[in-house]
Structure formats: structure tokens, C-alpha cells
Amino acid sequence: MEEQSANPHALESAQDPNEVFEIMEPPPANFNPYTDDPVSTMTFTTRGECHSRGLWHCSVHIWIVDTSSSLILLQKRSMKKDTFPGRWDISSAGHVEKGKSIIQTAQCELAEELGITADAEELQHAFTIPSEQTLLGGCNAYEHVYFLHGNRETELSLGTEEVSGVSWVPASKLLAALANGDDNYAPRTKQYCEAMGSYLEKMLNGSD
């Protein structure tokens, strides 16, 4: 795998506190990650306001998997990030801004952070998990989780304001680290880890 120095899609800052998000209703206790969708309040506010007040909004996660080697691409979050700086995290991820769809956001994040172009049809939606992480140093977000087939030899062009490095790691190692709450990794809820493990098992067995 090669990393190129210049990414024409890269952002000029790690985040914009004034970007605008759609506010969602808090999740009901019986929210189903496979069939349910977040319910909008039909109101909008800034990233800074969302995070400081713990308001619910949407994000998108894209895990890139090389099924031939059972490896998953991780990014190391820049120390400039306002949530979980310096930790290993999802291949690519970001918040859904006002005026963008979830798929459009996924495609933008892949380009901005890794220099990857992906067609909508390549992105496989697996589940949507409401994750309450404001008190952990994160935010309260409905995390729309996608998987993308990748190749560890793919050339990557990092958006260095957001991403300080990347690494391909065995799926089993990642799942164990998340399940054990390893502080080197951005945390994921138990429900998220279980859903991810189930989907990865199918994907690696060729039945996704």
C-alpha cells in the first residue's frame, strides 16, 4: 500500500464548528438497527452546538475490508480532531451535513480522508446504531454503518488535517480491541461491536 502526499479533496481543517447538522429525536429503547431509521425534529444547528449540548444527529461509517486477507483498513485520527484525537478508528467516517444524503456523505468522506472514489452501489449498508458517547469524549449520533470491499495494495492519499496515518489490521484483532475497550481505539458500543462482528463474518465468508 502506498500513501500519496497530495489529496485534492482534502479539507483545510480538521473540522468546522459551524457546519450545520439536522437534529434527530433521541432513540427509543426498542430501536432496531436493521430496520429502523432516525426521526428528524425538523430543526438544525451547528456542530459545536450539537456536541456541546449532546444533541442527536447522524454520522456515516465506512469500513474498508480486504476479504482476501481478512484485513481492515484503520485510520489514525489527527490530534486536531475534536473527538477521540490520536486514536485508531473507522476506515473513513463523518457527520451528515444539512443538504447531503448519507451516501453522498460517505462518498465525500472517502475522498477527503483517503483519496478514494466509490460508487454508491459499492457501499453496503449493514446497520444503523444509536451511540450515546458525549460523556466519553465523542457525540450522540445515529451511526449509519457501511462496508466497502478494498485491496491493501490500493494507493491512498490522506487528508492530513483529519488523518495522521493508516494501517491494515486483522479483523479479529480489531474486534477484540473494541470489545475490550482498548484506549488506543475510538470506542464503539457493545451493540455496534456485535453487529459488526456478525456482518464481518458473513463478508469474510463470501455471503455478504
C-alpha positions as CSV (number, residue, x, y, z in Angstrom):
1,M,0.0,0.0,0.0
2,E,1.3,3.4,-1.0
3,E,0.4,6.8,0.5
4,Q,0.5,9.8,-1.8
5,S,1.3,13.2,-0.5
6,A,-1.4,15.3,-2.1
7,N,-5.1,14.8,-1.9
8,P,-7.1,17.4,-3.9
9,H,-10.3,16.6,-2.0
10,A,-8.7,17.1,1.5
11,L,-10.2,19.6,3.9
12,E,-8.1,22.6,5.1
13,S,-9.1,22.0,8.7
14,A,-9.8,19.0,10.9
15,Q,-13.4,20.1,11.4
16,D,-15.7,23.1,11.1
17,P,-17.6,24.0,14.3
18,N,-20.1,26.0,12.2
19,E,-21.1,23.2,9.8
20,V,-24.9,22.5,10.2
21,F,-26.5,19.2,11.2
22,E,-30.1,18.0,11.3
23,I,-31.2,17.3,14.8
24,M,-32.8,13.9,15.4
25,E,-35.1,12.6,18.2
26,P,-33.4,10.6,20.9
27,P,-33.6,6.8,20.1
28,P,-36.4,4.7,21.6
29,A,-35.3,1.8,23.8
30,N,-36.5,-0.6,21.1
31,F,-34.7,1.0,18.1
32,N,-33.9,-1.8,15.6
33,P,-30.5,-1.3,13.9
34,Y,-31.6,-3.3,10.9
35,T,-35.0,-1.8,10.1
36,D,-35.5,1.5,11.9
37,D,-34.5,5.0,10.8
38,P,-33.8,8.1,12.9
39,V,-36.7,10.5,13.3
40,S,-36.0,14.1,12.5
41,T,-37.0,17.0,14.7
42,M,-37.1,19.2,11.6
43,T,-34.6,21.5,13.2
44,F,-30.9,22.3,12.5
45,T,-28.0,23.6,14.4
46,T,-24.2,23.8,14.3
47,R,-21.7,21.1,15.0
48,G,-20.4,23.0,18.0
49,E,-23.9,23.3,19.5
50,C,-24.7,19.6,18.7
51,H,-21.6,18.4,20.5
52,S,-21.8,20.8,23.5
53,R,-25.4,20.0,24.2
54,G,-25.4,16.3,23.4
55,L,-28.0,16.6,20.7
56,W,-28.7,13.6,18.4
57,H,-27.6,13.8,14.8
58,C,-26.3,11.4,12.1
59,S,-22.9,10.2,11.0
60,V,-21.7,7.7,8.5
61,H,-19.1,5.0,9.0
62,I,-17.3,3.1,6.1
63,W,-15.2,0.1,7.0
64,I,-12.9,-1.0,4.1
65,V,-12.2,-4.7,4.1
66,D,-9.7,-6.8,2.1
67,T,-11.5,-10.1,2.2
68,S,-8.7,-11.9,0.6
69,S,-6.5,-11.4,3.7
70,S,-9.2,-10.7,6.4
71,L,-7.7,-7.2,6.9
72,I,-9.5,-4.0,7.7
73,L,-8.2,-0.5,7.0
74,L,-7.9,1.7,10.0
75,Q,-7.2,5.4,10.1
76,K,-5.4,7.2,13.0
77,R,-7.3,10.3,13.9
78,S,-5.4,13.6,13.7
79,M,-4.5,15.2,17.0
80,K,-6.5,18.2,15.7
81,K,-9.8,16.3,15.8
82,D,-12.3,17.4,18.5
83,T,-13.4,13.8,19.3
84,F,-11.0,11.0,20.1
85,P,-7.9,12.6,18.7
86,G,-4.9,10.3,18.1
87,R,-6.9,7.1,18.3
88,W,-7.3,4.4,15.7
89,D,-10.7,4.4,14.2
90,I,-13.0,3.5,11.3
91,S,-11.5,3.5,7.8
92,S,-13.5,6.6,7.0
93,A,-16.3,8.5,8.7
94,G,-18.0,11.8,9.1
95,H,-21.1,13.7,10.1
96,V,-24.1,14.1,7.8
97,E,-24.4,17.9,7.0
98,K,-27.5,19.7,6.1
99,G,-28.3,19.2,2.3
100,K,-26.3,16.0,1.9
101,S,-27.6,12.4,1.9
102,I,-26.0,9.7,3.8
103,I,-24.5,8.1,0.7
104,Q,-23.2,11.5,-0.5
105,T,-21.6,12.0,2.8
106,A,-19.9,8.6,2.7
107,Q,-18.5,9.3,-0.8
108,C,-17.2,12.7,0.3
109,E,-15.5,11.3,3.4
110,L,-13.8,8.6,1.5
111,A,-12.4,11.2,-1.0
112,E,-11.5,13.8,1.6
113,E,-9.8,11.4,4.1
114,L,-8.3,8.7,1.9
115,G,-8.5,9.9,-1.7
116,I,-10.8,7.0,-2.6
117,T,-13.6,7.3,-5.2
118,A,-16.5,4.9,-4.6
119,D,-19.8,4.4,-6.5
120,A,-22.9,4.3,-4.4
121,E,-23.5,0.7,-5.4
122,E,-20.2,-0.4,-3.9
123,L,-21.2,0.8,-0.4
124,Q,-23.0,-1.9,1.5
125,H,-25.3,-0.7,4.3
126,A,-25.1,-3.1,7.3
127,F,-26.9,-1.4,10.2
128,T,-27.6,1.9,12.0
129,I,-26.6,2.1,15.6
130,P,-27.6,5.0,18.0
131,S,-24.4,5.6,20.0
132,E,-24.5,7.8,23.1
133,Q,-20.9,8.9,23.6
134,T,-20.9,12.6,24.6
135,L,-19.7,11.7,28.1
136,L,-16.9,9.6,26.6
137,G,-15.5,12.5,24.6
138,G,-17.5,11.8,21.5
139,C,-21.0,12.7,20.5
140,N,-24.5,11.4,20.4
141,A,-25.1,10.1,16.9
142,Y,-27.0,7.6,14.8
143,E,-24.1,5.8,13.1
144,H,-25.0,4.6,9.6
145,V,-22.5,1.8,9.0
146,Y,-21.4,0.7,5.6
147,F,-18.8,-1.8,4.3
148,L,-16.7,-1.5,1.2
149,H,-14.5,-4.1,-0.5
150,G,-10.9,-2.9,-0.7
151,N,-7.4,-4.0,-1.5
152,R,-4.5,-3.4,0.8
153,E,-2.3,-2.5,-2.2
154,T,-4.6,0.4,-3.1
155,E,-2.8,3.8,-3.2
156,L,-4.2,6.2,-0.6
157,S,-3.9,9.9,-0.5
158,L,-4.5,11.1,3.1
159,G,-6.3,14.3,4.1
160,T,-3.7,15.0,6.8
161,E,-5.7,17.6,8.7
162,E,-8.1,14.8,9.6
163,V,-5.9,11.6,9.3
164,S,-2.4,11.2,10.7
165,G,-1.9,7.6,9.4
166,V,-3.4,4.3,8.3
167,S,-2.9,0.7,9.0
168,W,-4.3,-2.6,7.7
169,V,-5.1,-4.9,10.8
170,P,-6.6,-8.4,11.1
171,A,-10.4,-8.3,11.6
172,S,-10.0,-10.5,14.7
173,K,-7.5,-8.1,16.3
174,L,-9.8,-5.1,15.7
175,L,-12.9,-6.8,17.1
176,A,-11.0,-7.9,20.2
177,A,-9.6,-4.4,20.8
178,L,-13.1,-2.8,20.5
179,A,-14.7,-5.4,22.7
180,N,-12.0,-4.9,25.4
181,G,-12.3,-1.1,25.4
182,D,-8.6,-0.6,24.2
183,D,-7.9,3.1,24.7
184,N,-5.8,3.1,21.5
185,Y,-9.1,2.8,19.6
186,A,-12.1,5.1,19.4
187,P,-14.8,3.3,21.4
188,R,-17.8,1.5,20.0
189,T,-20.9,0.3,21.8
190,K,-21.5,-3.4,22.6
191,Q,-24.4,-3.4,20.2
192,Y,-22.2,-1.9,17.5
193,C,-19.4,-4.5,18.1
194,E,-21.8,-7.4,18.0
195,A,-23.5,-6.2,14.7
196,M,-20.1,-5.5,13.2
197,G,-18.8,-8.9,14.1
198,S,-21.8,-10.6,12.6
199,Y,-21.6,-8.7,9.3
200,L,-17.8,-9.2,9.0
201,E,-18.2,-13.0,9.5
202,K,-20.6,-13.1,6.5
203,M,-18.5,-10.8,4.4
204,L,-15.3,-12.8,5.0
205,N,-17.1,-16.0,4.3
206,G,-18.3,-14.6,1.0
207,S,-22.0,-14.4,1.9
208,D,-22.5,-10.6,2.2
